[in-house]
Amino acid sequence: MNGVRVGKRMIGTQAPVIVGWENIPRVEGGPIKQFVFTWFQPTVLFALIAFWYYAPNSIAKASTAIGIGIGFKVLLLALEWFFPRHESWRLTWKELTTDLFFVGLGYTILRTVETYIGDEVWIESIQHYFDADKFTWFLGMPLLLQAFLISFIFDFGQYWMHRGMHNWYPLWLPHSVHHYITQLNINKGAVGNPVELFLIGLGIGGFFDFLPRAALLAGAIGMAVGTYQHINVRFNSPRWWRFLFHTTEHHSVHHSQDFEASRSNYTNTYIFIDRIFGTCIDGEAELLGMEGGRRMSLGEQMTFPFTEGWKSLKERFARPVAVPAE
């Protein structure tokens, strides 16, 4: 494969990658279908923002957000079933069972672990050590600005954590498990080694003081944008959406079997952060995964970072074998 030059890199020399929005297929169908799949994403985003902005305090709480999140994913699962982007990504019972296992892991064990060693714990320890208070002046900002800042600060941190995972071997080991997925489905963002899932959830938002409703608004923004990263549905996203936000197309490139393509599009919500730092590639890939698309078993997903790390340590510190003199 010859590949396509993007900046100083050649993209698509190891596996097929479509580069450039003008080369990506569009949604086919009548005017109603075209309208729905063009404006579905912006409509959901603005509807959620309006709901959390105006909702009475009696329902503006975390339990409501969880219920909306579950309902939204069920809706997107239905869209995947009836309007798949790629038939090769169509959800099977085996894939669905694996996905739901990791979703359950995130809501139970990982959430419990985070209460003891998560970012809120170490941020509180740092503040106590330095006798520092939260940045309370954020409370005086307009509600929507607070929500954007919560979302942006978290995504900016995720960008550097994610980029570090691709550039530092100890972090790559747990993250690599997520790159063995061979298709994108709505719950694939939850699939990965528990160590990586814990690390990617860390943030520095706890240093700042925001209104609780701003946090709910920020969560709604993240859900209404980041959820589409792993989805088997094609949208005719408006140009401004593709410029600002991380899309399914961007994330498929990140999961491509092409090495250079996979070292791009690190954000979760705001792709313009990648654009600022020169790591954005607008395009699409269908062939995903590692080692030619080898699918990991559940057991290997749990143990891979440790077994591979042990092998690497043994190779690095192995004593050279003495060659007998002739």
HELIX and SHEET records of a PDB file:
HELIX    1   1 TRP A   21  ASN A   23  5                                   3    
HELIX    2   2 PRO A   31  TYR A   54  1                                  24    
HELIX    3   3 ALA A   62  PHE A   82  1                                  21    
HELIX    4   4 GLU A   87  TRP A   89  5                                   3    
HELIX    5   5 TRP A   93  TYR A  107  1                                  15    
HELIX    6   6 ILE A  109  ILE A  117  1                                   9    
HELIX    7   7 ASP A  119  TYR A  129  1                                  11    
HELIX    8   8 THR A  136  GLY A  140  5                                   5    
HELIX    9   9 LEU A  143  ASN A  167  1                                  25    
HELIX   10  10 TYR A  169  SER A  176  1                                   8    
HELIX   11  11 VAL A  177  TYR A  180  5                                   4    
HELIX   12  12 LYS A  188  ALA A  190  5                                   3    
HELIX   13  13 PRO A  194  ILE A  200  1                                   7    
HELIX   14  14 GLY A  205  PHE A  207  5                                   3    
HELIX   15  15 PRO A  212  GLY A  226  1                                  15    
HELIX   16  16 THR A  227  GLN A  229  5                                   3    
HELIX   17  17 ARG A  239  LEU A  244  1                                   6    
HELIX   18  18 THR A  248  HIS A  254  1                                   7    
HELIX   19  19 PHE A  259  SER A  262  1                                   4    
HELIX   20  20 ILE A  271  ILE A  276  1                                   6    
HELIX   21  21 LEU A  298  PHE A  317  1                                  20    
SHEET    1   A 2 VAL A   4  VAL A   6  0                                        
SHEET    2   A 2 ARG A   9  ILE A  11 -1                                        
SHEET    1   B 2 ILE A  18  VAL A  19  0                                        
SHEET    2   B 2 GLY A 283  GLU A 284 -1                                        
END                                                                             
